[in-house]
Amino acid sequence: MLARWFVLVVVALAALLSCKASSNDEQKPAPRPSASVVSPPAPMPEGGVGPASETREDAGAAPDVALVDDRPLHHTTQEELLALVSITPGKKWRKRDPGEFLRRYVGPEGPGQSNQGNPTLARHVISRASCLEGLRGVTLQTEAQREACGGHENMVPIYAGGDAEKAKTCIDVFEYPNRACELPMVWVPPAHAAAFCEMQGKRLCTQDEWVLACRGDPGGGEPSTYAYGSELDLDICNTHKPAAKWSDKPCDPRTIDTTWATCATNTEPSGAYPRCRSRFGVFDQHGNVAEAMTRFDPEEDKVVSQLKGSAFFYVDVARRLDEPPRREVYADHCAHDPRWHVQPIRKAFHVNYHLGFRCCYARGGRSPAR
C-alpha cells in the first residue's frame, strides 16, 4: 500500500504540461551495440518501419505523419525490462541484494512500476533497426573515455575549459537504461532513479553536470544555447509530437491511473535522432523524456530533486528565447532552471509518463560539488 502511495503524486507539472498538450535477481543485460562504435543493425523486425532515411523524414513531421505502431520496441514483461538493468554495485549496494527492489519496482503492469509507458497507447515511427542504421559508424565512446569513466559503457567525461584531464564527472550518453536504440524508462520517481544509478556504481546527475554536458564545448569554446546549436529547432530532437495529432483521446492527468490509461508515452529509441546530440556526445537532452536530477539547496542544506528538459510533446508548450514569457510555455534551453517538484531527494516520489533520467559517475570517487 505504501509503495502504491509513493507514486500517487502526479502533480502540477503533469497537469500543466499534459493538459496543455491534450488540451533480479541480477539479470544479464541483453545484447547491445559496442561501447565504441555502433554496430550495423540487425535485420528489420517484422512489422518495423522502412529505411532509415524514409523514417527520419517522417519522424520530424507533425500533421501528416504516417504513424507506425512499432510494438517490438516496447518490453512488455518484467523479465525483458529487468534485462535492461545493468548492475555494478557501488558502496551503497554492496551489502544489499538489488533483486527484491528491482522485482518490486520494475515491471509492465502500470504506473506503480518503472517501465517504458503504456504500450497500448504509445506510437513510434522509428524502429530499433532504423535507429541503429542512423547511428551506424557513430562513435559513442572511445576506449580512453571508457577507461576515464571507470569502465562504464556509454559514458563520456564532461569538463569546462577544454582540459579533459580535469574532468571530474562522466555522464551517460543516453537516457536510462543508457542503451542505444532502446526506449527510455519512465514512471521512475527521482528517489528510485537515484537507486538505479547507485546499483551501477553511479549516481543521479546534478543539474550543473547536466547543463555542462548540454551546453559545454570539449574544446573550451563558447557555451551553446541548445545541445545542438544556438537556435531552437523542433525537428532536430523528438520534440515535435503535438498531442492532438498523436493521441486518440485527451490525456487526463488527474491521478496516476487516469494518466496511465490516457496519456501516451510517444518516445523514440535513444539515439534515434542523431543530430540531437551535444558537443560532448550526449543524446536527447531535449525531447524524448524530461529528466530528473539533483540540486543542492543551500537554504535547506539538502540535496533536492530537480526536473528539467522537455519531452516528445514539447511543441505544444514551446517558447523561443526571443518571445515574451507566457503562462504554460517555456524555453527549453540548456541552462533553463525550472523549480519543478523540488523535494529532498530520498523523499522525491513524483512520477510521470514522460519523466525519465540519466546517471553520472564521479571520477575518483569525488562527490558532486555543493
VOGU-3710 file (C-alpha; in Angstrom, 3 decimals, decimal comma):
1> mlarwfvlvv> 0,000/0,000/0,000  2,869/2,331/0,868  4,603/1,644/-2,438  1,381/2,451/-4,236  1,097/5,699/-2,346  4,622/6,614/-3,427  3,518/7,156/-6,975  0,099/8,629/-6,402  1,507/12,098/-6,813  1,180/13,174/-10,405
11> valaallsck> 1,239/16,836/-9,567  1,349/20,307/-11,056  3,798/19,779/-13,920  1,920/16,776/-15,254  -1,362/18,642/-15,105  0,171/21,753/-16,623  2,014/20,133/-19,496  -0,326/17,256/-20,177  -3,496/19,358/-20,164  -1,806/21,814/-22,434
21> assndeqkpa> -0,637/19,010/-24,686  -4,014/17,342/-24,981  -5,870/20,386/-24,474  16,619/-9,614/-10,073  17,624/-11,314/-9,365  20,556/-9,815/-11,148  19,632/-10,098/-14,797  22,177/-10,274/-17,561  21,970/-7,336/-19,962  20,520/-8,032/-23,383
31> prpsasvvsp> 22,896/-7,873/-26,377  23,665/-4,292/-27,357  25,916/-2,264/-29,624  29,606/-1,820/-28,929  30,569/0,852/-26,442  32,900/2,392/-29,008  31,136/2,334/-32,355  27,562/1,349/-33,124  27,344/-1,946/-34,956  25,363/-2,456/-38,158
41> papmpeggvg> 21,711/-3,115/-37,419  20,091/-6,491/-37,191  17,610/-7,408/-39,939  14,442/-5,321/-39,945  11,991/-6,833/-37,454  8,630/-7,925/-38,738  6,249/-5,004/-38,575  9,095/-2,473/-38,462  9,197/0,720/-40,465  11,027/1,403/-43,690
51> pasetredag> 14,606/2,513/-44,381  16,270/4,941/-42,014  16,191/7,835/-44,466  12,470/7,423/-45,032  11,764/7,090/-41,326  13,896/10,057/-40,331  11,902/12,304/-42,644  8,636/11,147/-41,120  9,890/11,440/-37,568  10,018/15,205/-37,559
61> aapdvalvdd> 6,762/15,732/-39,380  3,668/16,773/-37,498  0,400/16,957/-39,441  0,511/14,106/-41,953  2,984/11,711/-40,353  2,285/8,057/-41,066  2,157/6,581/-37,591  3,616/3,114/-37,230  2,768/1,001/-34,216  6,243/-0,393/-33,620
71> rplhhttqee> 5,357/-2,645/-30,683  8,620/-4,645/-30,692  10,296/-1,576/-29,202  8,275/-1,971/-26,013  9,372/-4,566/-23,492  6,147/-5,872/-22,046  7,306/-8,435/-19,493  9,180/-7,941/-16,255  11,920/-10,274/-17,451  12,510/-8,176/-20,560
81> llalvsitpg> 12,587/-4,933/-18,602  14,938/-6,329/-15,975  17,297/-7,425/-18,737  17,870/-3,729/-19,488  19,035/-3,040/-15,931  22,773/-3,477/-15,502  24,227/-3,831/-12,023  27,710/-2,870/-10,893  27,070/-2,208/-7,222  28,583/0,866/-5,676
91> kkwrkrdpge> 29,278/1,022/-1,981  25,642/1,756/-1,146  24,538/-1,577/-2,625  27,440/-3,912/-1,832  25,677/-5,408/1,170  22,194/-5,315/-0,294  20,503/-7,581/-2,796  19,005/-5,370/-5,523  16,816/-8,217/-6,733  13,959/-7,552/-4,346
101> flrryvgpeg> 13,928/-3,832/-5,166  14,001/-4,473/-8,895  11,258/-7,099/-8,854  9,076/-4,748/-6,866  9,642/-1,534/-8,784  10,362/-2,627/-12,375  7,534/-4,095/-14,408  4,973/-3,520/-17,145  1,848/-3,599/-15,032  1,197/0,099/-14,619
111> pgqsnqgnpt> 2,360/3,378/-13,114  3,410/1,800/-9,823  6,453/0,340/-11,579  9,202/1,727/-13,795  8,707/0,786/-17,437  8,545/2,272/-20,914  4,987/3,576/-20,709  1,633/2,094/-21,612  2,280/0,043/-24,780  -1,379/0,045/-25,787
121> larhvisras> -1,264/3,834/-26,268  2,284/4,558/-27,426  3,065/5,326/-31,045  6,521/5,342/-32,605  7,875/5,979/-36,087  11,471/4,818/-35,706  12,199/1,122/-35,323  15,173/-0,248/-33,443  16,785/-1,331/-36,711  16,321/2,111/-38,276
131> cleglrgvtl> 17,743/3,753/-35,168  20,828/1,550/-35,335  21,184/2,314/-39,021  21,076/6,031/-38,247  23,874/5,578/-35,707  25,974/3,340/-37,922  29,623/4,303/-37,515  28,922/6,916/-34,819  31,464/6,752/-32,016  29,558/6,743/-28,756
141> qteaqreacg> 32,578/6,262/-26,513  36,299/5,842/-27,149  38,385/3,362/-25,224  40,090/6,282/-23,470  36,711/7,658/-22,414  35,615/4,272/-21,131  38,766/3,972/-19,054  38,295/7,522/-17,746  34,733/6,608/-16,764  35,657/3,653/-14,603
151> ghenmvpiya> 34,962/1,079/-17,317  31,307/2,084/-17,596  29,822/1,679/-21,051  28,262/4,558/-23,000  29,608/7,323/-20,762  31,744/10,354/-21,608  33,761/12,716/-19,393  32,498/16,286/-19,162  34,634/19,268/-18,247  34,996/23,025/-18,636
161> ggdaekaktc> 37,940/24,930/-20,059  38,926/22,429/-22,748  41,110/20,246/-20,499  39,849/16,641/-20,452  42,325/15,749/-17,725  40,354/17,937/-15,337  37,083/16,078/-15,881  35,513/15,285/-12,517  32,409/13,615/-13,867  31,202/11,295/-16,608
171> idvfeypnra> 27,623/11,222/-17,887  25,513/8,612/-19,668  25,207/9,400/-23,352  21,610/8,092/-23,389  18,652/8,358/-21,067  18,309/5,382/-18,718  18,756/2,464/-19,298  21,573/4,027/-21,359  21,244/1,571/-24,234  21,476/2,626/-27,850
181> celpmvwvpp> 18,118/2,312/-29,608  16,109/1,199/-26,577  13,161/3,213/-25,321  13,911/5,214/-22,165  12,341/4,256/-18,842  9,531/6,406/-17,457  7,329/6,306/-14,341  10,516/6,493/-12,271  10,391/8,703/-9,151  13,655/10,600/-8,514
191> ahaaafcemq> 14,268/8,629/-5,314  14,188/5,391/-7,299  16,216/6,918/-10,123  18,944/7,590/-7,572  18,781/3,939/-6,507  19,012/2,677/-10,101  22,136/4,785/-10,631  23,674/3,590/-7,362  23,169/-0,008/-8,461  25,583/0,751/-11,290
201> gkrlctqdew> 28,159/2,393/-9,073  26,984/5,769/-10,344  24,663/8,453/-9,016  21,930/10,707/-10,278  23,381/13,670/-12,183  23,394/17,114/-10,655  21,773/19,970/-12,513  25,151/21,662/-13,054  26,614/18,490/-14,579  23,610/18,062/-16,853
211> vlacrgdpgg> 23,873/21,675/-18,032  27,609/21,334/-18,695  27,016/18,193/-20,767  24,349/20,049/-22,744  25,970/23,405/-23,475  29,681/22,827/-22,887  32,410/22,546/-25,501  35,173/19,906/-25,164  37,487/22,345/-26,904  36,835/25,115/-24,417
221> gepstyaygs> 34,759/27,254/-26,774  31,693/29,319/-26,031  28,683/27,599/-24,458  25,824/26,586/-26,714  22,254/27,695/-26,143  20,828/24,292/-27,048  22,684/20,989/-27,144  22,609/21,087/-30,956  23,223/24,800/-31,570  22,115/28,371/-30,993
231> eldldicnth> 18,580/28,357/-32,430  15,518/26,395/-31,372  14,678/23,684/-33,921  11,802/21,380/-33,016  12,673/18,890/-35,757  16,185/18,033/-34,554  15,025/16,187/-31,441  11,929/14,201/-30,540  10,018/17,344/-29,599  7,503/17,636/-32,416
241> kpaakwsdkp> 4,597/15,367/-31,482  1,563/17,538/-30,727  -0,778/15,534/-28,530  -3,827/16,440/-30,600  -2,317/14,607/-33,583  -0,528/11,821/-31,750  -3,153/10,692/-29,264  -6,518/9,092/-29,877  -8,051/10,733/-26,825  -7,186/13,567/-24,429
251> cdprtidttw> -4,601/12,957/-21,730  -6,245/13,008/-18,301  -3,572/13,565/-15,600  -5,851/13,798/-12,573  -4,486/10,594/-10,998  -1,795/8,098/-11,884  -4,462/5,661/-13,034  -6,121/8,119/-15,405  -2,687/9,184/-16,625  -1,650/5,595/-17,360
261> atcatnteps> -4,940/4,914/-19,131  -4,990/8,022/-21,332  -1,512/9,592/-21,688  0,644/8,052/-24,404  4,407/7,810/-23,918  5,303/8,585/-27,527  9,053/8,268/-27,139  11,535/7,057/-29,736  14,571/4,811/-29,219  17,517/6,551/-27,568
271> gayprcrsrf> 19,775/7,958/-30,277  17,074/7,807/-32,949  17,704/11,495/-33,655  21,472/11,580/-34,341  21,604/15,382/-34,587  20,029/15,712/-31,141  23,455/15,443/-29,561  25,628/17,808/-27,576  29,248/18,551/-28,407  30,277/16,136/-25,671
281> gvfdqhgnva> 28,276/13,432/-27,430  25,234/13,290/-25,120  21,923/12,482/-26,825  18,333/13,579/-26,238  18,808/16,322/-23,662  15,923/17,993/-25,426  12,811/15,956/-26,106  12,054/12,273/-25,754  11,590/12,410/-21,957  12,155/15,089/-19,352
291> eamtrfdpee> 14,826/14,150/-16,809  15,187/14,019/-13,051  18,429/15,172/-11,451  19,603/16,693/-8,189  20,428/20,170/-6,955  21,954/21,241/-3,670  19,683/23,708/-1,908  21,840/25,911/0,349  18,825/27,298/2,164  17,615/23,838/3,109
301> dkvvsqlkgs> 21,160/22,423/3,329  19,837/19,386/1,478  20,156/17,664/-1,859  16,804/18,020/-3,599  15,222/16,748/-6,782  15,303/18,922/-9,877  13,333/18,172/-13,052  14,234/19,756/-16,359  14,412/19,208/-20,085  11,460/18,596/-22,372
311> affyvdvarr> 9,517/15,665/-23,748  8,163/14,453/-27,086  5,191/16,874/-26,917  7,327/19,964/-26,302  5,954/21,611/-29,470  2,722/22,177/-27,521  4,458/24,209/-24,803  7,498/25,571/-26,646  8,749/29,156/-26,499  11,691/30,710/-28,298
321> ldepprrevy> 14,049/32,785/-26,209  13,161/35,934/-28,158  9,440/35,519/-27,434  7,843/37,145/-24,381  7,109/34,799/-21,469  3,614/33,376/-21,370  1,885/31,041/-18,978  2,166/27,329/-19,748  5,056/27,674/-22,197  8,797/27,693/-21,554
331> adhcahdprw> 12,121/27,961/-23,349  13,890/24,625/-23,064  17,461/25,836/-23,489  20,330/24,019/-21,768  20,532/26,388/-18,824  16,788/26,622/-18,201  16,358/26,315/-14,431  12,784/25,322/-13,587  11,990/24,596/-9,974  9,620/21,719/-10,672
341> hvqpirkafh> 8,761/19,274/-7,864  11,626/20,216/-5,603  11,762/17,695/-2,741  14,508/16,132/-0,607  15,857/13,505/-2,960  15,091/10,492/-0,739  11,501/11,661/-0,442  11,042/12,636/-4,094  8,338/10,353/-5,456  6,857/12,408/-8,278
351> vnyhlgfrcc> 6,331/10,232/-11,365  5,026/10,789/-14,863  4,510/9,173/-18,233  7,114/11,500/-19,773  9,711/11,659/-16,968  12,970/9,694/-17,050  16,582/10,299/-16,022  20,227/9,552/-16,757  23,163/8,732/-14,482  26,552/10,306/-13,801
361> yarggrspar> 29,803/8,859/-12,456  32,118/10,722/-10,130  35,700/10,091/-11,216  37,976/9,131/-8,381  35,049/8,810/-6,014  34,514/12,560/-5,933  31,204/13,816/-4,635  29,281/16,458/-6,584  30,242/19,986/-5,673  27,843/21,858/-3,430
//
